[in-house]
Amino acid sequence: MGSHGTVPLGDIWEMLDHCAQGYRKVEKPHNWWVYFGKSVYTDLSLGKHGARKNPEIQIGQVKHMCRLSGSWSAPRR
């Protein structure tokens, strides 16, 4: 995964299906909350200008989520 740019939200869910089996996602009014084990990441965006079906998400958000979780690791592309 590069250091900047965007990735479709669908790709993030696929990554979590592979790397964080058992995670749970909850859509909130302004962002997604992603639960895994005892960790929760509360800042995953719904996308630019509000909720979209498969928005482009900043890669920095994904990397931040992976770092905070400790046990997750972002796969390289």
N, CA, C, O and CB atoms as a CASP TS submission, in Angstrom:
PFRMAT TS
TARGET T0000
AUTHOR 0000-0000-0000
METHOD Language model
MODEL 1
PARENT N/A
ATOM      1  N   MET     1       0.854  -1.168   0.000  1.00  0.00           N
ATOM      2  CA  MET     1       0.000   0.000   0.000  1.00  0.00           C
ATOM      3  C   MET     1       0.897   1.226   0.000  1.00  0.00           C
ATOM      4  O   MET     1       1.822   1.323   0.806  1.00  0.00           O
ATOM      5  CB  MET     1      -0.970   0.001   1.221  1.00  0.00           C
ATOM      6  N   GLY     2       0.629   2.148  -0.888  1.00  0.00           N
ATOM      7  CA  GLY     2       1.431   3.358  -0.985  1.00  0.00           C
ATOM      8  C   GLY     2       1.273   4.253   0.233  1.00  0.00           C
ATOM      9  O   GLY     2       0.510   3.952   1.151  1.00  0.00           O
ATOM     10  N   SER     3       2.008   5.354   0.225  1.00  0.00           N
ATOM     11  CA  SER     3       1.977   6.249   1.376  1.00  0.00           C
ATOM     12  C   SER     3       0.944   7.353   1.235  1.00  0.00           C
ATOM     13  O   SER     3       0.662   8.059   2.203  1.00  0.00           O
ATOM     14  CB  SER     3       3.333   6.855   1.588  1.00  0.00           C
ATOM     15  N   HIS     4       0.379   7.515   0.054  1.00  0.00           N
ATOM     16  CA  HIS     4      -0.654   8.526  -0.139  1.00  0.00           C
ATOM     17  C   HIS     4      -1.588   8.076  -1.255  1.00  0.00           C
ATOM     18  O   HIS     4      -1.297   7.117  -1.969  1.00  0.00           O
ATOM     19  CB  HIS     4      -0.027   9.910  -0.466  1.00  0.00           C
ATOM     20  N   GLY     5      -2.703   8.767  -1.400  1.00  0.00           N
ATOM     21  CA  GLY     5      -3.681   8.412  -2.415  1.00  0.00           C
ATOM     22  C   GLY     5      -4.953   7.915  -1.756  1.00  0.00           C
ATOM     23  O   GLY     5      -5.196   8.169  -0.576  1.00  0.00           O
ATOM     24  N   THR     6      -5.756   7.212  -2.521  1.00  0.00           N
ATOM     25  CA  THR     6      -7.021   6.709  -2.007  1.00  0.00           C
ATOM     26  C   THR     6      -7.197   5.237  -2.358  1.00  0.00           C
ATOM     27  O   THR     6      -6.521   4.700  -3.235  1.00  0.00           O
ATOM     28  CB  THR     6      -8.188   7.531  -2.559  1.00  0.00           C
ATOM     29  N   VAL     7      -8.118   4.607  -1.655  1.00  0.00           N
ATOM     30  CA  VAL     7      -8.463   3.209  -1.883  1.00  0.00           C
ATOM     31  C   VAL     7      -9.982   3.095  -1.710  1.00  0.00           C
ATOM     32  O   VAL     7     -10.537   3.731  -0.813  1.00  0.00           O
ATOM     33  CB  VAL     7      -7.681   2.240  -0.892  1.00  0.00           C
ATOM     34  N   PRO     8     -10.672   2.298  -2.549  1.00  0.00           N
ATOM     35  CA  PRO     8     -12.112   2.141  -2.397  1.00  0.00           C
ATOM     36  C   PRO     8     -12.452   1.459  -1.064  1.00  0.00           C
ATOM     37  O   PRO     8     -11.735   0.570  -0.605  1.00  0.00           O
ATOM     38  CB  PRO     8     -12.683   1.333  -3.571  1.00  0.00           C
ATOM     39  N   LEU     9     -13.553   1.891  -0.462  1.00  0.00           N
ATOM     40  CA  LEU     9     -13.973   1.312   0.815  1.00  0.00           C
ATOM     41  C   LEU     9     -14.176  -0.195   0.708  1.00  0.00           C
ATOM     42  O   LEU     9     -13.892  -0.927   1.657  1.00  0.00           O
ATOM     43  CB  LEU     9     -15.260   1.976   1.297  1.00  0.00           C
ATOM     44  N   GLY    10     -14.666  -0.665  -0.441  1.00  0.00           N
ATOM     45  CA  GLY    10     -14.842  -2.103  -0.639  1.00  0.00           C
ATOM     46  C   GLY    10     -13.540  -2.873  -0.486  1.00  0.00           C
ATOM     47  O   GLY    10     -13.534  -3.990   0.032  1.00  0.00           O
ATOM     48  N   ASP    11     -12.436  -2.283  -0.935  1.00  0.00           N
ATOM     49  CA  ASP    11     -11.124  -2.926  -0.787  1.00  0.00           C
ATOM     50  C   ASP    11     -10.709  -2.999   0.686  1.00  0.00           C
ATOM     51  O   ASP    11     -10.050  -3.949   1.107  1.00  0.00           O
ATOM     52  CB  ASP    11     -10.057  -2.163  -1.599  1.00  0.00           C
ATOM     53  N   ILE    12     -11.101  -1.988   1.461  1.00  0.00           N
ATOM     54  CA  ILE    12     -10.787  -2.001   2.895  1.00  0.00           C
ATOM     55  C   ILE    12     -11.536  -3.143   3.572  1.00  0.00           C
ATOM     56  O   ILE    12     -10.962  -3.859   4.392  1.00  0.00           O
ATOM     57  CB  ILE    12     -11.153  -0.642   3.559  1.00  0.00           C
ATOM     58  N   TRP    13     -12.820  -3.319   3.233  1.00  0.00           N
ATOM     59  CA  TRP    13     -13.589  -4.417   3.833  1.00  0.00           C
ATOM     60  C   TRP    13     -12.989  -5.767   3.429  1.00  0.00           C
ATOM     61  O   TRP    13     -12.932  -6.681   4.252  1.00  0.00           O
ATOM     62  CB  TRP    13     -15.080  -4.339   3.405  1.00  0.00           C
ATOM     63  N   GLU    14     -12.540  -5.910   2.171  1.00  0.00           N
ATOM     64  CA  GLU    14     -11.890  -7.154   1.742  1.00  0.00           C
ATOM     65  C   GLU    14     -10.612  -7.407   2.538  1.00  0.00           C
ATOM     66  O   GLU    14     -10.349  -8.533   2.959  1.00  0.00           O
ATOM     67  CB  GLU    14     -11.571  -7.102   0.236  1.00  0.00           C
ATOM     68  N   MET    15      -9.818  -6.348   2.744  1.00  0.00           N
ATOM     69  CA  MET    15      -8.585  -6.481   3.521  1.00  0.00           C
ATOM     70  C   MET    15      -8.908  -6.953   4.938  1.00  0.00           C
ATOM     71  O   MET    15      -8.245  -7.844   5.467  1.00  0.00           O
ATOM     72  CB  MET    15      -7.813  -5.138   3.559  1.00  0.00           C
ATOM     73  N   LEU    16      -9.935  -6.348   5.550  1.00  0.00           N
ATOM     74  CA  LEU    16     -10.286  -6.737   6.915  1.00  0.00           C
ATOM     75  C   LEU    16     -10.840  -8.160   6.964  1.00  0.00           C
ATOM     76  O   LEU    16     -10.585  -8.888   7.923  1.00  0.00           O
ATOM     77  CB  LEU    16     -11.307  -5.758   7.498  1.00  0.00           C
ATOM     78  N   ASP    17     -11.593  -8.563   5.942  1.00  0.00           N
ATOM     79  CA  ASP    17     -12.072  -9.950   5.877  1.00  0.00           C
ATOM     80  C   ASP    17     -10.901 -10.926   5.902  1.00  0.00           C
ATOM     81  O   ASP    17     -10.984 -11.996   6.505  1.00  0.00           O
ATOM     82  CB  ASP    17     -12.920 -10.172   4.608  1.00  0.00           C
ATOM     83  N   HIS    18      -9.815 -10.547   5.243  1.00  0.00           N
ATOM     84  CA  HIS    18      -8.638 -11.409   5.150  1.00  0.00           C
ATOM     85  C   HIS    18      -7.737 -11.310   6.394  1.00  0.00           C
ATOM     86  O   HIS    18      -7.268 -12.326   6.906  1.00  0.00           O
ATOM     87  CB  HIS    18      -7.836 -11.050   3.904  1.00  0.00           C
ATOM     88  N   CYS    19      -7.503 -10.090   6.869  1.00  0.00           N
ATOM     89  CA  CYS    19      -6.506  -9.861   7.923  1.00  0.00           C
ATOM     90  C   CYS    19      -7.080  -9.801   9.334  1.00  0.00           C
ATOM     91  O   CYS    19      -6.350 -10.018  10.301  1.00  0.00           O
ATOM     92  CB  CYS    19      -5.781  -8.590   7.648  1.00  0.00           C
ATOM     93  N   ALA    20      -8.355  -9.516   9.471  1.00  0.00           N
ATOM     94  CA  ALA    20      -8.948  -9.316  10.797  1.00  0.00           C
ATOM     95  C   ALA    20     -10.269 -10.069  10.894  1.00  0.00           C
ATOM     96  O   ALA    20     -11.316  -9.480  11.162  1.00  0.00           O
ATOM     97  CB  ALA    20      -9.162  -7.809  11.083  1.00  0.00           C
ATOM     98  N   GLN    21     -10.202 -11.369  10.673  1.00  0.00           N
ATOM     99  CA  GLN    21     -11.423 -12.161  10.704  1.00  0.00           C
ATOM    100  C   GLN    21     -12.111 -11.990  12.048  1.00  0.00           C
ATOM    101  O   GLN    21     -11.477 -12.076  13.099  1.00  0.00           O
ATOM    102  CB  GLN    21     -11.120 -13.648  10.436  1.00  0.00           C
ATOM    103  N   GLY    22     -13.418 -11.745  12.004  1.00  0.00           N
ATOM    104  CA  GLY    22     -14.180 -11.512  13.218  1.00  0.00           C
ATOM    105  C   GLY    22     -14.388 -10.038  13.523  1.00  0.00           C
ATOM    106  O   GLY    22     -15.003  -9.698  14.533  1.00  0.00           O
ATOM    107  N   TYR    23     -13.879  -9.152  12.660  1.00  0.00           N
ATOM    108  CA  TYR    23     -14.088  -7.722  12.891  1.00  0.00           C
ATOM    109  C   TYR    23     -15.574  -7.411  12.719  1.00  0.00           C
ATOM    110  O   TYR    23     -16.325  -8.195  12.139  1.00  0.00           O
ATOM    111  CB  TYR    23     -13.219  -6.858  11.916  1.00  0.00           C
ATOM    112  N   ARG    24     -15.977  -6.265  13.228  1.00  0.00           N
ATOM    113  CA  ARG    24     -17.363  -5.816  13.088  1.00  0.00           C
ATOM    114  C   ARG    24     -17.345  -4.353  12.692  1.00  0.00           C
ATOM    115  O   ARG    24     -16.564  -3.571  13.234  1.00  0.00           O
ATOM    116  CB  ARG    24     -18.177  -6.030  14.410  1.00  0.00           C
ATOM    117  N   LYS    25     -18.198  -3.976  11.751  1.00  0.00           N
ATOM    118  CA  LYS    25     -18.269  -2.585  11.302  1.00  0.00           C
ATOM    119  C   LYS    25     -19.661  -2.041  11.608  1.00  0.00           C
ATOM    120  O   LYS    25     -20.669  -2.728  11.444  1.00  0.00           O
ATOM    121  CB  LYS    25     -17.947  -2.465   9.776  1.00  0.00           C
ATOM    122  N   VAL    26     -19.686  -0.787  12.058  1.00  0.00           N
ATOM    123  CA  VAL    26     -20.949  -0.122  12.382  1.00  0.00           C
ATOM    124  C   VAL    26     -20.923   1.257  11.723  1.00  0.00           C
ATOM    125  O   VAL    26     -20.016   2.052  11.969  1.00  0.00           O
ATOM    126  CB  VAL    26     -21.164  -0.010  13.947  1.00  0.00           C
ATOM    127  N   GLU    27     -21.914   1.530  10.893  1.00  0.00           N
ATOM    128  CA  GLU    27     -21.995   2.840  10.250  1.00  0.00           C
ATOM    129  C   GLU    27     -22.642   3.833  11.204  1.00  0.00           C
ATOM    130  O   GLU    27     -23.744   3.604  11.702  1.00  0.00           O
ATOM    131  CB  GLU    27     -22.791   2.760   8.922  1.00  0.00           C
ATOM    132  N   LYS    28     -21.961   4.914  11.449  1.00  0.00           N
ATOM    133  CA  LYS    28     -22.447   6.007  12.293  1.00  0.00           C
ATOM    134  C   LYS    28     -22.791   7.192  11.386  1.00  0.00           C
ATOM    135  O   LYS    28     -22.527   7.121  10.185  1.00  0.00           O
ATOM    136  CB  LYS    28     -21.377   6.413  13.380  1.00  0.00           C
ATOM    137  N   PRO    29     -23.369   8.277  11.911  1.00  0.00           N
ATOM    138  CA  PRO    29     -23.761   9.408  11.055  1.00  0.00           C
ATOM    139  C   PRO    29     -22.618  10.028  10.250  1.00  0.00           C
ATOM    140  O   PRO    29     -22.845  10.491   9.132  1.00  0.00           O
ATOM    141  CB  PRO    29     -24.379  10.470  11.899  1.00  0.00           C
ATOM    142  N   HIS    30     -21.403  10.048  10.785  1.00  0.00           N
ATOM    143  CA  HIS    30     -20.305  10.732  10.103  1.00  0.00           C
ATOM    144  C   HIS    30     -19.128   9.836   9.744  1.00  0.00           C
ATOM    145  O   HIS    30     -18.226  10.280   9.034  1.00  0.00           O
ATOM    146  CB  HIS    30     -19.819  11.842  10.951  1.00  0.00           C
ATOM    147  N   ASN    31     -19.106   8.586  10.210  1.00  0.00           N
ATOM    148  CA  ASN    31     -17.982   7.699   9.937  1.00  0.00           C
ATOM    149  C   ASN    31     -18.348   6.256  10.263  1.00  0.00           C
ATOM    150  O   ASN    31     -19.423   5.979  10.794  1.00  0.00           O
ATOM    151  CB  ASN    31     -16.748   8.130  10.739  1.00  0.00           C
ATOM    152  N   TRP    32     -17.446   5.351   9.940  1.00  0.00           N
ATOM    153  CA  TRP    32     -17.578   3.939  10.297  1.00  0.00           C
ATOM    154  C   TRP    32     -16.806   3.683  11.585  1.00  0.00           C
ATOM    155  O   TRP    32     -15.734   4.254  11.788  1.00  0.00           O
ATOM    156  CB  TRP    32     -17.064   3.015   9.148  1.00  0.00           C
ATOM    157  N   TRP    33     -17.331   2.842  12.447  1.00  0.00           N
ATOM    158  CA  TRP    33     -16.600   2.336  13.597  1.00  0.00           C
ATOM    159  C   TRP    33     -16.258   0.894  13.287  1.00  0.00           C
ATOM    160  O   TRP    33     -17.132   0.112  12.910  1.00  0.00           O
ATOM    161  CB  TRP    33     -17.427   2.468  14.932  1.00  0.00           C
ATOM    162  N   VAL    34     -14.991   0.536  13.443  1.00  0.00           N
ATOM    163  CA  VAL    34     -14.524  -0.822  13.153  1.00  0.00           C
ATOM    164  C   VAL    34     -14.025  -1.439  14.455  1.00  0.00           C
ATOM    165  O   VAL    34     -13.086  -0.935  15.071  1.00  0.00           O
ATOM    166  CB  VAL    34     -13.393  -0.821  12.057  1.00  0.00           C
ATOM    167  N   TYR    35     -14.659  -2.531  14.867  1.00  0.00           N
ATOM    168  CA  TYR    35     -14.317  -3.239  16.101  1.00  0.00           C
ATOM    169  C   TYR    35     -13.537  -4.499  15.751  1.00  0.00           C
ATOM    170  O   TYR    35     -13.886  -5.220  14.816  1.00  0.00           O
ATOM    171  CB  TYR    35     -15.596  -3.590  16.921  1.00  0.00           C
ATOM    172  N   PHE    36     -12.485  -4.755  16.509  1.00  0.00           N
ATOM    173  CA  PHE    36     -11.742  -6.004  16.369  1.00  0.00           C
ATOM    174  C   PHE    36     -11.099  -6.310  17.704  1.00  0.00           C
ATOM    175  O   PHE    36     -10.291  -5.529  18.207  1.00  0.00           O
ATOM    176  CB  PHE    36     -10.671  -5.918  15.232  1.00  0.00           C
ATOM    177  N   GLY    37     -11.453  -7.437  18.274  1.00  0.00           N
ATOM    178  CA  GLY    37     -10.941  -7.782  19.602  1.00  0.00           C
ATOM    179  C   GLY    37     -11.351  -6.715  20.598  1.00  0.00           C
ATOM    180  O   GLY    37     -12.531  -6.385  20.710  1.00  0.00           O
ATOM    181  N   LYS    38     -10.384  -6.175  21.318  1.00  0.00           N
ATOM    182  CA  LYS    38     -10.657  -5.125  22.296  1.00  0.00           C
ATOM    183  C   LYS    38     -10.430  -3.730  21.723  1.00  0.00           C
ATOM    184  O   LYS    38     -10.516  -2.738  22.447  1.00  0.00           O
ATOM    185  CB  LYS    38      -9.788  -5.321  23.523  1.00  0.00           C
ATOM    186  N   SER    39     -10.140  -3.651  20.427  1.00  0.00           N
ATOM    187  CA  SER    39      -9.864  -2.368  19.785  1.00  0.00           C
ATOM    188  C   SER    39     -11.078  -1.873  19.015  1.00  0.00           C
ATOM    189  O   SER    39     -11.880  -2.659  18.511  1.00  0.00           O
ATOM    190  CB  SER    39      -8.659  -2.486  18.849  1.00  0.00           C
ATOM    191  N   VAL    40     -11.195  -0.561  18.936  1.00  0.00           N
ATOM    192  CA  VAL    40     -12.214   0.051  18.077  1.00  0.00           C
ATOM    193  C   VAL    40     -11.590   1.263  17.396  1.00  0.00           C
ATOM    194  O   VAL    40     -10.957   2.097  18.043  1.00  0.00           O
ATOM    195  CB  VAL    40     -13.493   0.459  18.898  1.00  0.00           C
ATOM    196  N   TYR    41     -11.778   1.347  16.088  1.00  0.00           N
ATOM    197  CA  TYR    41     -11.308   2.498  15.317  1.00  0.00           C
ATOM    198  C   TYR    41     -12.547   3.274  14.914  1.00  0.00           C
ATOM    199  O   TYR    41     -13.420   2.739  14.231  1.00  0.00           O
ATOM    200  CB  TYR    41     -10.449   2.065  14.054  1.00  0.00           C
ATOM    201  N   THR    42     -12.634   4.533  15.329  1.00  0.00           N
ATOM    202  CA  THR    42     -13.867   5.307  15.165  1.00  0.00           C
ATOM    203  C   THR    42     -13.800   6.374  14.077  1.00  0.00           C
ATOM    204  O   THR    42     -14.750   7.144  13.931  1.00  0.00           O
ATOM    205  CB  THR    42     -14.214   5.959  16.457  1.00  0.00           C
ATOM    206  N   ASP    43     -12.728   6.447  13.319  1.00  0.00           N
ATOM    207  CA  ASP    43     -12.545   7.560  12.384  1.00  0.00           C
ATOM    208  C   ASP    43     -12.478   7.165  10.916  1.00  0.00           C
ATOM    209  O   ASP    43     -11.935   7.919  10.109  1.00  0.00           O
ATOM    210  CB  ASP    43     -11.310   8.287  12.731  1.00  0.00           C
ATOM    211  N   LEU    44     -13.011   6.011  10.547  1.00  0.00           N
ATOM    212  CA  LEU    44     -12.986   5.632   9.135  1.00  0.00           C
ATOM    213  C   LEU    44     -14.111   6.376   8.418  1.00  0.00           C
ATOM    214  O   LEU    44     -15.286   6.156   8.712  1.00  0.00           O
ATOM    215  CB  LEU    44     -13.134   4.079   8.957  1.00  0.00           C
ATOM    216  N   SER    45     -13.765   7.229   7.507  1.00  0.00           N
ATOM    217  CA  SER    45     -14.689   8.143   6.845  1.00  0.00           C
ATOM    218  C   SER    45     -15.777   7.425   6.057  1.00  0.00           C
ATOM    219  O   SER    45     -15.582   6.311   5.573  1.00  0.00           O
ATOM    220  CB  SER    45     -13.929   9.053   5.928  1.00  0.00           C
ATOM    221  N   LEU    46     -16.922   8.081   5.939  1.00  0.00           N
ATOM    222  CA  LEU    46     -17.986   7.598   5.053  1.00  0.00           C
ATOM    223  C   LEU    46     -17.703   7.980   3.608  1.00  0.00           C
ATOM    224  O   LEU    46     -18.383   7.510   2.695  1.00  0.00           O
ATOM    225  CB  LEU    46     -19.348   8.161   5.488  1.00  0.00           C
ATOM    226  N   GLY    47     -16.720   8.814   3.398  1.00  0.00           N
ATOM    227  CA  GLY    47     -16.359   9.258   2.063  1.00  0.00           C
ATOM    228  C   GLY    47     -16.553  10.754   1.925  1.00  0.00           C
ATOM    229  O   GLY    47     -17.219  11.389   2.744  1.00  0.00           O
ATOM    230  N   LYS    48     -15.971  11.300   0.892  1.00  0.00           N
ATOM    231  CA  LYS    48     -16.054  12.731   0.640  1.00  0.00           C
ATOM    232  C   LYS    48     -17.513  13.139   0.430  1.00  0.00           C
ATOM    233  O   LYS    48     -18.241  12.491  -0.322  1.00  0.00           O
ATOM    234  CB  LYS    48     -15.197  13.120  -0.586  1.00  0.00           C
ATOM    235  N   HIS    49     -17.929  14.192   1.082  1.00  0.00           N
ATOM    236  CA  HIS    49     -19.286  14.739   0.983  1.00  0.00           C
ATOM    237  C   HIS    49     -20.344  13.791   1.522  1.00  0.00           C
ATOM    238  O   HIS    49     -21.468  13.789   1.021  1.00  0.00           O
ATOM    239  CB  HIS    49     -19.602  15.075  -0.450  1.00  0.00           C
ATOM    240  N   GLY    50     -20.020  12.988   2.527  1.00  0.00           N
ATOM    241  CA  GLY    50     -21.017  12.129   3.169  1.00  0.00           C
ATOM    242  C   GLY    50     -21.026  10.717   2.647  1.00  0.00           C
ATOM    243  O   GLY    50     -20.166  10.319   1.862  1.00  0.00           O
ATOM    244  N   ALA    51     -22.017   9.959   3.097  1.00  0.00           N
ATOM    245  CA  ALA    51     -22.092   8.532   2.797  1.00  0.00           C
ATOM    246  C   ALA    51     -22.214   8.271   1.297  1.00  0.00           C
ATOM    247  O   ALA    51     -23.019   8.898   0.607  1.00  0.00           O
ATOM    248  CB  ALA    51     -23.268   7.905   3.527  1.00  0.00           C
ATOM    249  N   ARG    52     -21.412   7.346   0.814  1.00  0.00           N
ATOM    250  CA  ARG    52     -21.446   6.894  -0.570  1.00  0.00           C
ATOM    251  C   ARG    52     -21.407   5.367  -0.554  1.00  0.00           C
ATOM    252  O   ARG    52     -21.048   4.768   0.459  1.00  0.00           O
ATOM    253  CB  ARG    52     -20.251   7.494  -1.405  1.00  0.00           C
ATOM    254  N   LYS    53     -21.770   4.741  -1.660  1.00  0.00           N
ATOM    255  CA  LYS    53     -21.797   3.285  -1.714  1.00  0.00           C
ATOM    256  C   LYS    53     -20.404   2.673  -1.605  1.00  0.00           C
ATOM    257  O   LYS    53     -20.197   1.756  -0.810  1.00  0.00           O
ATOM    258  CB  LYS    53     -22.453   2.831  -2.997  1.00  0.00           C
ATOM    259  N   ASN    54     -19.458   3.158  -2.381  1.00  0.00           N
ATOM    260  CA  ASN    54     -18.087   2.632  -2.348  1.00  0.00           C
ATOM    261  C   ASN    54     -17.112   3.799  -2.512  1.00  0.00           C
ATOM    262  O   ASN    54     -16.435   3.905  -3.534  1.00  0.00           O
ATOM    263  CB  ASN    54     -17.863   1.552  -3.472  1.00  0.00           C
ATOM    264  N   PRO    55     -17.042   4.680  -1.499  1.00  0.00           N
ATOM    265  CA  PRO    55     -16.230   5.898  -1.633  1.00  0.00           C
ATOM    266  C   PRO    55     -14.735   5.611  -1.630  1.00  0.00           C
ATOM    267  O   PRO    55     -14.288   4.544  -1.211  1.00  0.00           O
ATOM    268  CB  PRO    55     -16.556   6.861  -0.513  1.00  0.00           C
ATOM    269  N   GLU    56     -13.989   6.574  -2.101  1.00  0.00           N
ATOM    270  CA  GLU    56     -12.530   6.527  -2.024  1.00  0.00           C
ATOM    271  C   GLU    56     -12.117   7.050  -0.650  1.00  0.00           C
ATOM    272  O   GLU    56     -12.527   8.138  -0.247  1.00  0.00           O
ATOM    273  CB  GLU    56     -11.863   7.368  -3.178  1.00  0.00           C
ATOM    274  N   ILE    57     -11.309   6.276   0.062  1.00  0.00           N
ATOM    275  CA  ILE    57     -10.853   6.602   1.406  1.00  0.00           C
ATOM    276  C   ILE    57      -9.354   6.889   1.354  1.00  0.00           C
ATOM    277  O   ILE    57      -8.610   6.183   0.673  1.00  0.00           O
ATOM    278  CB  ILE    57     -11.171   5.444   2.406  1.00  0.00           C
ATOM    279  N   GLN    58      -8.917   7.898   2.054  1.00  0.00           N
ATOM    280  CA  GLN    58      -7.499   8.242   2.113  1.00  0.00           C
ATOM    281  C   GLN    58      -6.703   7.071   2.714  1.00  0.00           C
ATOM    282  O   GLN    58      -7.082   6.524   3.750  1.00  0.00           O
ATOM    283  CB  GLN    58      -7.285   9.538   2.949  1.00  0.00           C
ATOM    284  N   ILE    59      -5.620   6.702   2.067  1.00  0.00           N
ATOM    285  CA  ILE    59      -4.795   5.589   2.538  1.00  0.00           C
ATOM    286  C   ILE    59      -4.252   5.865   3.939  1.00  0.00           C
ATOM    287  O   ILE    59      -4.068   4.935   4.724  1.00  0.00           O
ATOM    288  CB  ILE    59      -3.636   5.331   1.562  1.00  0.00           C
ATOM    289  N   GLY    60      -3.997   7.121   4.256  1.00  0.00           N
ATOM    290  CA  GLY    60      -3.524   7.461   5.598  1.00  0.00           C
ATOM    291  C   GLY    60      -4.488   7.014   6.680  1.00  0.00           C
ATOM    292  O   GLY    60      -4.055   6.604   7.757  1.00  0.00           O
ATOM    293  N   GLN    61      -5.796   7.085   6.416  1.00  0.00           N
ATOM    294  CA  GLN    61      -6.777   6.620   7.398  1.00  0.00           C
ATOM    295  C   GLN    61      -6.659   5.115   7.619  1.00  0.00           C
ATOM    296  O   GLN    61      -6.745   4.632   8.748  1.00  0.00           O
ATOM    297  CB  GLN    61      -8.199   6.975   6.945  1.00  0.00           C
ATOM    298  N   VAL    62      -6.461   4.384   6.525  1.00  0.00           N
ATOM    299  CA  VAL    62      -6.342   2.924   6.623  1.00  0.00           C
ATOM    300  C   VAL    62      -5.092   2.548   7.415  1.00  0.00           C
ATOM    301  O   VAL    62      -5.138   1.683   8.291  1.00  0.00           O
ATOM    302  CB  VAL    62      -6.299   2.282   5.213  1.00  0.00           C
ATOM    303  N   LYS    63      -3.979   3.202   7.101  1.00  0.00           N
ATOM    304  CA  LYS    63      -2.733   2.915   7.819  1.00  0.00           C
ATOM    305  C   LYS    63      -2.860   3.258   9.300  1.00  0.00           C
ATOM    306  O   LYS    63      -2.365   2.524  10.155  1.00  0.00           O
ATOM    307  CB  LYS    63      -1.565   3.697   7.198  1.00  0.00           C
ATOM    308  N   HIS    64      -3.522   4.367   9.601  1.00  0.00           N
ATOM    309  CA  HIS    64      -3.723   4.760  10.992  1.00  0.00           C
ATOM    310  C   HIS    64      -4.553   3.714  11.727  1.00  0.00           C
ATOM    311  O   HIS    64      -4.235   3.350  12.859  1.00  0.00           O
ATOM    312  CB  HIS    64      -4.405   6.134  11.072  1.00  0.00           C
ATOM    313  N   MET    65      -5.616   3.228  11.086  1.00  0.00           N
ATOM    314  CA  MET    65      -6.453   2.189  11.680  1.00  0.00           C
ATOM    315  C   MET    65      -5.621   0.935  11.971  1.00  0.00           C
ATOM    316  O   MET    65      -5.746   0.339  13.041  1.00  0.00           O
ATOM    317  CB  MET    65      -7.636   1.847  10.743  1.00  0.00           C
ATOM    318  N   CYS    66      -4.793   0.548  11.037  1.00  0.00           N
ATOM    319  CA  CYS    66      -3.973  -0.660  11.207  1.00  0.00           C
ATOM    320  C   CYS    66      -2.941  -0.486  12.316  1.00  0.00           C
ATOM    321  O   CYS    66      -2.706  -1.412  13.093  1.00  0.00           O
ATOM    322  CB  CYS    66      -3.267  -1.012   9.894  1.00  0.00           C
ATOM    323  N   ARG    67      -2.324   0.689  12.399  1.00  0.00           N
ATOM    324  CA  ARG    67      -1.331   0.938  13.454  1.00  0.00           C
ATOM    325  C   ARG    67      -1.977   0.923  14.828  1.00  0.00           C
ATOM    326  O   ARG    67      -1.427   0.350  15.768  1.00  0.00           O
ATOM    327  CB  ARG    67      -0.625   2.279  13.225  1.00  0.00           C
ATOM    328  N   LEU    68      -3.140   1.550  14.951  1.00  0.00           N
ATOM    329  CA  LEU    68      -3.793   1.642  16.257  1.00  0.00           C
ATOM    330  C   LEU    68      -4.270   0.291  16.769  1.00  0.00           C
ATOM    331  O   LEU    68      -4.319   0.052  17.975  1.00  0.00           O
ATOM    332  CB  LEU    68      -4.962   2.594  16.183  1.00  0.00           C
ATOM    333  N   SER    69      -4.617  -0.578  15.848  1.00  0.00           N
ATOM    334  CA  SER    69      -5.148  -1.874  16.273  1.00  0.00           C
ATOM    335  C   SER    69      -4.074  -2.787  16.839  1.00  0.00           C
ATOM    336  O   SER    69      -4.386  -3.700  17.603  1.00  0.00           O
ATOM    337  CB  SER    69      -5.829  -2.557  15.116  1.00  0.00           C
ATOM    338  N   GLY    70      -2.826  -2.561  16.483  1.00  0.00           N
ATOM    339  CA  GLY    70      -1.727  -3.373  17.006  1.00  0.00           C
ATOM    340  C   GLY    70      -1.615  -4.725  16.355  1.00  0.00           C
ATOM    341  O   GLY    70      -0.555  -5.057  15.825  1.00  0.00           O
ATOM    342  N   SER    71      -2.658  -5.514  16.375  1.00  0.00           N
ATOM    343  CA  SER    71      -2.572  -6.874  15.846  1.00  0.00           C
ATOM    344  C   SER    71      -2.905  -6.942  14.366  1.00  0.00           C
ATOM    345  O   SER    71      -2.727  -7.996  13.755  1.00  0.00           O
ATOM    346  CB  SER    71      -3.495  -7.787  16.613  1.00  0.00           C
ATOM    347  N   TRP    72      -3.377  -5.872  13.775  1.00  0.00           N
ATOM    348  CA  TRP    72      -3.672  -5.878  12.349  1.00  0.00           C
ATOM    349  C   TRP    72      -2.416  -5.470  11.604  1.00  0.00           C
ATOM    350  O   TRP    72      -1.531  -4.824  12.165  1.00  0.00           O
ATOM    351  CB  TRP    72      -4.862  -4.930  12.007  1.00  0.00           C
ATOM    352  N   SER    73      -2.343  -5.846  10.349  1.00  0.00           N
ATOM    353  CA  SER    73      -1.257  -5.359   9.503  1.00  0.00           C
ATOM    354  C   SER    73      -1.810  -5.137   8.106  1.00  0.00           C
ATOM    355  O   SER    73      -2.519  -5.991   7.574  1.00  0.00           O
ATOM    356  CB  SER    73      -0.053  -6.359   9.480  1.00  0.00           C
ATOM    357  N   ALA    74      -1.495  -4.017   7.520  1.00  0.00           N
ATOM    358  CA  ALA    74      -1.979  -3.693   6.185  1.00  0.00           C
ATOM    359  C   ALA    74      -1.171  -4.477   5.161  1.00  0.00           C
ATOM    360  O   ALA    74       0.059  -4.425   5.187  1.00  0.00           O
ATOM    361  CB  ALA    74      -1.888  -2.167   5.911  1.00  0.00           C
ATOM    362  N   PRO    75      -1.829  -5.203   4.257  1.00  0.00           N
ATOM    363  CA  PRO    75      -1.093  -5.939   3.239  1.00  0.00           C
ATOM    364  C   PRO    75      -0.447  -4.985   2.234  1.00  0.00           C
ATOM    365  O   PRO    75      -0.996  -3.921   1.946  1.00  0.00           O
ATOM    366  CB  PRO    75      -2.020  -6.921   2.518  1.00  0.00           C
ATOM    367  N   ARG    76       0.699  -5.357   1.708  1.00  0.00           N
ATOM    368  CA  ARG    76       1.384  -4.566   0.693  1.00  0.00           C
ATOM    369  C   ARG    76       0.746  -4.849  -0.657  1.00  0.00           C
ATOM    370  O   ARG    76       0.307  -5.966  -0.930  1.00  0.00           O
ATOM    371  CB  ARG    76       2.908  -4.880   0.664  1.00  0.00           C
ATOM    372  N   ARG    77       0.700  -3.817  -1.498  1.00  0.00           N
ATOM    373  CA  ARG    77       0.174  -3.982  -2.859  1.00  0.00           C
ATOM    374  C   ARG    77       1.288  -3.867  -3.841  1.00  0.00           C
ATOM    375  O   ARG    77       1.062  -3.976  -5.047  1.00  0.00           O
ATOM    376  CB  ARG    77      -0.913  -2.952  -3.173  1.00  0.00           C
TER
END
